[in-house]
Amino acid sequence: MTKLFSRFLKDESGATAIEYGLIAALISVALITGATSLGSKIGNTFNGLSTKMDGATSAAN
């Protein structure tokens, strides 16, 4: 029984899988946060361009 318990304490294969899972989750959160921020900035840029183009076409008429 003690050999089984000591072998269980030395086994680190599960810990490695958990660490890889945590790293993947952290990378996913970082990518989602970056994409959300970039998406809103791009949306604001296109809205600004649309407003300027609407103003230019109104002034030309």
Secondary structure, 3 states (H helix, E strand, C coil): CHHHHHHHHHCCHHHHHHHHHHHHHHHHHHHHHHHHHHHHHHHHHHHHHHHHHHHHHHHHC
